[in-house]
Amino acid sequence: MARSPFTLVAAVTAAVPGAEVTGARALTADGDGRFDSAIATLADGSELVIRVAADDSAAVELAEEALALRALTAGAREILPFRVPTAMGETRVGDARALVTDLMPGFQIEAAHVPPGRGAAVSIGRAIAAVHTLPPSVVRAAGLSVRDAAAVRAETEQLVDRASATGRVPARLSARWRSAVADDDLWRFESAVTLGGIQALSFLFEDDPHDGPQVVAVLGWRGLAVGDPAEDLGWLSGAPEAAPDVLAAYTAASQRATDDALQARARLHAELEFARWLVHGDELRRPDIVDDAAALLESLSSGLRGDDLRVTATYTGGVDSALDVLDRVPATASNDIDTSMQTDAYRPEDLWHEAEPDDQEDQQHQGDQQHQGDQQNQEDQGDQEDQGDGRGPARPVSSAGAPRADGEASRTQEQGDAAHASWEQPTQDLSDVAGVRGSTRVDDGSAAATDAGAAAAADRSASPDPDSDEAQRAARAALQRWTRSDSE
């Protein structure tokens, strides 16, 4: 016979000394008949939940829940992005065990109604991943179960044997499970902190105006242990629409190595829940439970699409699949590109070994340098940065100007200083500069400038000016010093 909320709330003061209860109401959740539950309202406005076990197995669960909640220290709770109930105290109501915890806010969503996409599905995946990132020391320090992959496999094999021994498991299911247990690839995983029996109703949500329902609290911590992380994903078999988004969010938020057999093991654990129900009824000698479990197993067997749970059926990628893809990648020819070093941070004569130009070519080149120097001296006195069109660096001789009559030493010193100042400037792009030895670019503007320089040089060579030859020698010396100087 179910106890009334007022009877249950009266026991809160015994479990939580000093609590001043001012109200009581029924708890709509946990209505499976295995617990009597109620909500107690305290004088400070806070609310507590009291649950009383209806039988011995429920009493064991309450004891496990209390132990697990106490194992979650303040440091462990800080890691989690959601709230976890706190065990406030324990007592007895008659001969039954009672546990009092604080009330968690939020609403629940049935597995079949969890919507896909952004919102509840993504938030659930992240919440499960957060649980799996808890340090195993939290479990070990509390003396809770710690199992590695081999132990989980052995436990699964034992369950399959016990269920098959009842004679109520369909042959197809028995063969399917035994094949999965024998598959070595299925049991290569890294154990983690898990909740064990987590279900869709373990998550409490609150609506977010932008992201939809978000997990704000998680219930059902009695199965806290170190074991197979796939156990916390088995319930997704009942949420086919949301399962892909939950798994994607879990994988993205997980800090663990890729587990290609995760989904196959999650499906196996979901199916074995029926086997556990069958074994439970057989141990209690409850024909009603056995018959119910057998009917569920028959329905499961008839609805299977395949007979195995091999990893290859749920393989999500890896070295082998990547190598297979390489065979389907079409070969592409590389495009011809210009690999010349279009920069002024190198010495062209070290890369292009050409014959020295004859005297006529040298005279033409020198004329080009002098002609451009005259133009630059008229337009911008002492400018060392750019030409007027902004393409390429200034020629070193442009700052020297026209030859002066005060002697060759003075002119060469000025040209040398201009060259040294130019090398100290930041490296500039020479992609648009032509006429420098080693450059592969030719444009009309440079060609025109070269022709103009050649014409000017021809005019000066025909002139009887005695300073012409001396100016040409000085400019040639400056040019050679520039081309042979080391780049800073």
N, C-alpha and C positions, 0 to 999 in steps of 0.2 A: 504494500500500500504506500503510495507516494506521500511524502511529508509536505505539509503546507509551508509556504514561504516564511510565515511568522515563526513556526517551529524551528526552521533552519537558521533564521536570522538571530534567534535567541542564543544560538551556540557561538555566534561571532565574538561575543564578549569574552568567552572562555578561550578562544584561539588567539585573540588580539587584546591583551590586557590594556585597559584604559580607553578602549573604543566606546564611544557614546552613540548608540544606534538610535536613529530618529525615524526610520522608515524601512519598509520592506516591499519587494515586488518580485514577481517571477522572472526567471531568466529563460528567454525563448530559445536560446541555443542549447546545445547538449541535451536535446530532447530525444535521445535514443533509448531511454528507459534504463540505462546502466548507472545513471547518477540522478540524485535529487539535487536540484540547484536553485539558488535564489540570489537576489541582489540586496545588499544592506546599505542604506544611506546613513552616513555619519553626520554628526553635528557640524563639522567643518565643511560639509558639502561634498566630500569625497565619497566614492562608492566602492564597495568590496563585493567579491563573488565568493560564495560558499558552495562547495560541492560535496555531497555525501555519497559514498559508494553503496550501490545496491546489492553487490555480491562480492565474493572474495577476489575474483579476477579484476573487478573495478577497483577494489581496495589496493591491489598491487600496482595498478596504473597510477593511482593517486600518490603512492609512495615514490614511484619512479619519477613522477612529475615534480614532486617537491625536491627530490635530490638533484634533478637536472637544473631546476631554476636556481637553486642555491650554488650550483657549480658555476653559473654565469656571474662572474665577479663584475665589479664596476668597470674595470678595464676592458673585459670582454664585451660588455654591453655598449661601450663607447665605439667599438669597431662596427657594430651593426647600424644600418641606416634606418632602423625602425624600432619600435618599442617592444619590450618583452615583459610579460607579467612578472611580478615579484611575489614570492611566497611570503605572506604576512604571518602565517601561523597554522598549526594543526590542532585538531581536537577530535573527540569522538562524540557521535550522536547515537546514544544507545550503545550497540556493539559495532557500529559502522564507523569507518575512518572518514574524517572530514578535512578538507583542505581549504584555506582561505587565501585568496589572491586579490590584487587590485584589479579593477575593471578596466579593460582596454577599450578605447573608442573605436568607432568605425562600423562598417557593414560588411556582410559576406556575400560572395557570389558563387553559385553552384558551378561545378566544373563545366557542364554542358553549356552554360550561359556566359562563360568568360569570353568577352569580345576579342577578336583578333586586332592586330594593328597597335598603334601607339595607345598607351593607357595601361589597363590592368595587365595585359599579357607581358608587356615589356617590363613593368614594375615587378611582376612575380619573378621573371627570369633573373632580374638583378638582385632581388631579395634572396633567392636560393643561392646564387653565387656568393653573396655576402656571408651566408651561413657557412659555406664550404671554405671560406678563407679564415675562419676562426683557427687559432693555434691548437693543435692536438693536446697540448699541455693542459688546456681547460678541462678536457675529458679525463685525462690520466690523473690529474690531481684530485678529482672527485671519485676516483675508483670505478668509473663507468667502463663499458665495454670498448675494447680496442681491437679491431680486426683488420688484417691486411687482405690482399687479394686472394691468397691461398685459403685463408680462413673463411672468407665469404663464399668461395667456391665449394669448400667442403660442407659448409652449412647448407648451401643450396642443394647439393647432392643428397644430403641426409633427408631434407624435406621432400624431395622427389621420391626417394625410396619409401618413406613413410606414407605418403599419399597414395602411391601405386599399390602398396601392400593392402590397402583397404578394398581393393577390387572395384572401386567406383570411379576410377579415372579412365576416360576413353583412351584406347590404345594409341590413337593419333597424337594426343597430347603427351602421353607418357614418352613416346619415341621422340617427340619434338624437344621436350625438356632434357632428356638424357643426351641427345645430340648437342644441345647447347652447353651442357655441363662438360662434355668431352672436348669442346672446341677451345684449344689453348688461346687462340687470339682473342676470344671473348673476355678473358680474365686477366688481360694485361692492362692494369690501371693503377693509378696512384690513389690510395685511400685518403679520405678527408673527413672532417667533422660533418656529420649528417644528423637529420632529425628522424630518420627511419620511417615512421608512419605518417609523413606529412600528406595532407590532402588539400583540395581547393579551399575548403572551409577553414583551413588553418590561417588564411590570410584575411586581415581586416583592412578595409579601404576607406579612404576619404576622397571626395571629388576635388580635382584641381581644375580651375577654369581654363587652363591652357593645355595641360597634358592628360586630362581625363582621370579616371580612378587610379590612385596611387596607394601602395601598401604602406600603412602606418603602424601596423603591429602584426605579430605572428604568434599564434597559439600552438598547442600540441608539442611540447618539448619533452615528453616522457621518453621518447626513443633516442635522446641525445647520445651519440656514440661516435667512434671513428670507424668508418666502414666504406661501403661502395656509394659514391655520390649518385649513381643511377637510381638508387632506392628512393631518392627525393623527387624523381622525375617520372616514376611509374604512373602516377595519377593522371598524366597527360593523355593516357589512352582514352579517358573519358572527356577530353576537351580537344577533339580533332581539329576544330577551326583555329583555336588559339595556340595549339602545340608548336607549329613552326616559329611563331613570333616569340614564344617563351624560350624555346631552345636557342634561337638566334641571340636574344638578349642575354641569356645565361652564358653562352659561349663568348660573347663580346666582353662581358663583365668579369669572366673567370680569369684568375691569375694562375691557372694550372696548365699543364701540358695537354695537347690535343688528345682526346680520347675517341677514336673512331668507332669503338664498340659501345659507346655510351647509350645510344638510342636502342640498340638491340638488347642490352641488359635491362634498360628501363622497361621495355616491353615484357621481358621475362619476369621481372619482379612483379609487374602488374598481374600477370597471369597466375603467378604463384600465390597471390593473395587468396584465390579460390581454393588452392591446395591447403593453405593454412587453415581456412575455415572448415575444410573437410577434416583435417587432422584434429582440430579443436573439438568438433562434434564427436569424433570417434573416441577421443580420450575421455570425454565426459559421458560417453555412452548415451548420447542424445540423438535418437533416430531422426528427429525433426530437423536438426542442424545438418546431419549427414545427408538427408534427402535433399535439402535445400542446396547444399554445396554441390551434390552430384548433378542436380538440374542445371546449375550455373555452368559447370564444367562441360556438360553436353552442349549447351548453347554456345559456349566459347569454341568448342571443337568444330561445330558445324559452320561457324562464321569465319574460320581461318581462311586466308587466301593462299598461304604457303605452309609448308610442313617443317620449315627450319628457321632458325634465328642466327644464321651465319653472319659474320662481320661483313662479308662481301656485299650483303644485301643493303647495308646501311653505311658503306664506306664513304667518307667525306673528303678524301684526298690524302696525298702523301707523295713519297718519292716515286713509287711505281706508277701512279696515275699521271704524275707530271712527266715522266719519261715517255709514257704512252702518247701524251699530247704532242710531244716533239715530232713524232712521225707524221702528224697531220698539219704541221706548220709549213706553209709554202716557202720555198727558197726565194729570196729577193736579191737582185743584183744591186751592188752599191753604186751610188751616183758619183760621177766624176766631180771633184771639187777642187778649188784652188787652195793648195796647202802652203803657199808661199807665206813667209813671215812678214806681214804687213805691219811693221813697227819700226820705230827709230832707235830701239834699244839694242842694236847689234851693228857690227861693222860689215858692210856689204862685201868688202874685198875678201873677207874670210869665207864667204859662201859662194861667190861667183868669181871664178878664175878666168879673167878675160885678158886679152892682150892689151897693152897700154895704147891709148889712142894716139894717132900721129899728131904732128904739130898743128895741122889745120883743124882737126877735130878739137884739140885742146884749146886752140884759139877761139873757135866757135863757142865752146862751153864757157870759156872765161868771159867772152863778150856777153853771153846770156846773164852771167852773174853780175857783171858791172851794170848792164842796162836795167836789171831789176833793182839793183842797189840805188841807182839814180831815182827811179820812180818812187821807191819806198822812202828815200830821204826827203823827197818833196812832199809826200802825203802825210807822213807820220814820223816825226823826229824821235829816234831812239826806241821805237816800238819793237819789243822782242817776242810778242805773243803769237799773232796770227796775221795772215794776209787779209786784205779787205773783204774777200769773198768767204772767209772763215774756213777755207779748206787747206789743211796741212800747216806745218810749222814754217816760221820765217827762215829764209836762207841765212846762214851765219854771216855772209858778207854784206847783207843788206844794211847793217848798222854801220858799216865802215864808210859808206858814202863814196863820193868821187875821189880820185887820187889827189893828194895834196903835194905841194912843191917843197915841203920841208924835209924830204929825204925818205929813202926806202925803209929805214929802221922804224921811223915813226908810223908809217902806213902799215907795215907788217905787225907792229905791236898793237895798233888799234884793231886790226882784223883778228889777231889772236885773242884779244880780250873779248871781242864779240862772239867768237866761237866758243870760248870757255863759258861765257854767260849763257849761251844757248844750251849747252850740255847740262847746265845746272837747272834748267826748267823741267817741269813734269813731263813724263813721256806722253807724246801725242800720237794720234791716229794718222798713219800715212796711207790709208786705203785710197785716198783721192789725190795723192801726189804722184806726178810723173816727172821724168827727167832725172831722177836720182838713180845712180847705178845700183842695180839689184831690185828695183821696183818692177813689177809685172804689169802695172796699170798704165794705159796710154789714153789721154783724152784730148779733145780738140783744143781746149784752152791752153794746155801745156805745149802742144805743138805750135800753136800760134805764138806763144811767148818765146819758144826756141827760135822760130823763124825770125822774129823781130830782133832777138839778141844777135843772131848771126848777121843780119843786115847791119845792125849797129856796129858790130865788130869789123865788118868789111869796110864801112865808112871810116872808122878810126884808123884801120891799117893803111888806108889810102892817104890819110892826112899826114902832113909833114911835121905834126906836133912832136917834139923830142921827148915829151913826157909819156907818150903813148906806150912805147915798148917797156919803159920802166914800170908803168902802172900795171901792165899785163903780167910782168914777172912777179910783182908784189901780190897781185890777186891770185896768181897760180900757186904761189907759196902758201897763202892763207888757205886755199882750197885743199891743198895736200895735207896741211896740218889738221884741218877739220876732219877729213876722211880717215886719217890715221890715228886720231886721238881716241882714247878709251872712253866708252860710254860710262857715265857715272851711274 
